[in-house]
């Protein structure tokens, strides 16, 4: 799957925002220690923007900025042949067509390295008035798999948003059983209860998640 395939499988902006928020809160329950989490969601990244992100600890990452203008997605797969470190700059087409309303994110320090190089192998965007997601016009390199830009593994929990997919990932990553109904509850953005929290982590209650609930903006009763 390339970024162009991902563009066809992503939901509309509000649904993606809620899903990213749910991913972050689910991990907050499973891992009270922030350092071990993959997903985060900052509902207050700026006065008008929220930012979702993923870092897997092995060099792969993505970030999504949600703004009044729409949403902009950056992904980086460190082993991709389209890495800017392989080509001495972003792969042709990846960033060339980014609309002006999102142009500032291309050079945003949070998404570049210490030399100002955009750390990106895949990029998507959707303006608030658009009816779908867009990507650049890209001539992909030959690759032993169909995932040359890393979009397939980077965005797999964004393109398959099922509770089963999320549970399978969480059980593999955290090596603990994960309650499917509790996952469905969080993905549906229903207010947390102590019963739901304890089904995922017996050592926590809703009160223990006050900071995470505030940071993510997840609905509260």
Residue pairs with C-beta under 8 A, 6 or more apart in sequence:
1 146
1 147
1 151
1 152
1 155
1 159
2 122
2 138
2 140
2 146
2 147
2 148
2 149
2 151
2 152
3 75
3 122
3 123
3 124
3 135
3 138
3 149
3 151
4 135
4 138
5 151
5 152
6 122
6 124
6 133
6 151
6 152
6 155
6 158
6 159
7 124
7 132
7 133
7 134
7 135
8 132
8 133
9 159
9 160
10 16
10 124
10 126
10 133
10 155
10 158
10 159
11 19
11 161
12 126
13 66
13 70
13 71
13 126
13 128
16 64
16 71
16 158
17 50
17 52
17 66
17 71
18 189
19 158
19 161
19 187
20 39
20 41
20 52
20 64
20 158
21 41
21 43
21 52
21 189
21 216
21 217
21 218
22 186
22 187
22 189
22 218
23 39
23 41
23 52
23 54
23 157
23 166
24 37
24 39
24 40
24 41
24 52
24 212
24 216
25 41
25 186
25 192
25 209
25 212
25 213
25 216
25 218
26 39
26 166
26 170
26 183
26 186
26 187
26 200
27 37
27 38
27 39
27 40
27 170
28 34
28 37
28 209
28 212
28 216
29 186
29 197
29 200
29 201
29 204
29 209
30 170
30 174
30 176
30 178
30 200
30 201
31 37
31 174
32 201
32 203
32 204
32 208
34 40
38 54
38 55
38 56
38 57
38 173
39 52
39 53
39 54
40 52
40 53
40 54
41 50
41 51
41 52
41 53
41 215
41 216
41 217
42 50
42 51
42 52
42 53
42 215
42 216
43 50
43 215
43 216
43 217
44 50
44 215
44 217
45 51
45 65
48 67
48 68
49 65
49 66
49 67
50 65
50 66
50 217
51 63
51 64
51 65
51 66
51 110
52 63
52 64
52 66
53 61
53 62
53 63
53 64
54 61
54 62
54 63
54 154
55 61
58 78
59 76
59 78
59 79
60 76
60 77
60 78
60 150
60 153
60 154
61 75
61 76
61 119
61 154
62 73
62 74
62 75
62 76
62 122
62 154
62 155
63 73
63 74
63 110
63 111
64 71
64 72
64 73
64 74
65 71
65 72
65 102
65 105
68 128
69 101
69 102
69 127
69 128
70 101
70 102
70 125
70 126
70 127
70 128
70 129
70 130
71 125
71 126
72 98
72 102
72 105
72 123
72 124
72 125
73 122
73 123
73 124
73 125
74 105
74 111
74 118
74 119
74 120
74 122
74 123
75 120
75 121
75 122
75 123
75 149
75 150
75 151
75 154
75 155
76 83
76 119
76 120
76 121
76 122
76 150
76 154
77 83
77 121
77 122
77 147
77 149
77 150
77 151
77 153
77 154
79 150
80 86
80 121
80 148
80 149
80 150
81 141
81 143
81 148
82 91
82 94
82 121
82 122
82 140
82 141
82 148
82 149
82 150
83 121
84 90
84 91
84 117
84 118
84 119
84 120
84 121
85 117
89 117
90 118
90 120
91 121
91 138
91 141
91 149
92 138
92 139
93 136
93 137
93 138
93 139
94 120
94 121
94 122
94 123
94 136
94 138
94 149
95 106
95 118
95 120
95 123
95 136
96 136
96 137
97 134
97 135
97 136
97 137
98 105
98 106
98 123
98 125
98 136
99 125
99 127
101 127
102 125
105 111
106 118
107 116
107 118
111 118
111 119
111 120
112 118
112 119
113 119
121 149
121 150
122 135
122 149
122 150
122 151
122 154
122 155
123 135
123 136
124 133
124 134
124 135
125 133
125 134
126 132
126 133
126 134
138 149
140 148
140 149
141 148
142 148
145 152
146 152
147 153
156 165
156 169
157 165
157 166
157 169
161 187
163 180
163 183
163 184
163 187
164 180
166 183
166 187
167 178
167 180
167 183
170 178
170 183
171 177
171 178
178 200
179 199
179 200
181 199
182 196
182 199
182 200
183 200
185 192
185 196
186 192
186 196
189 218
189 219
190 219
191 219
191 220
191 221
192 206
192 209
192 213
192 218
192 220
192 221
193 206
193 221
194 205
194 206
197 204
197 205
197 206
197 208
197 209
198 204
198 205
206 213
212 218
213 220
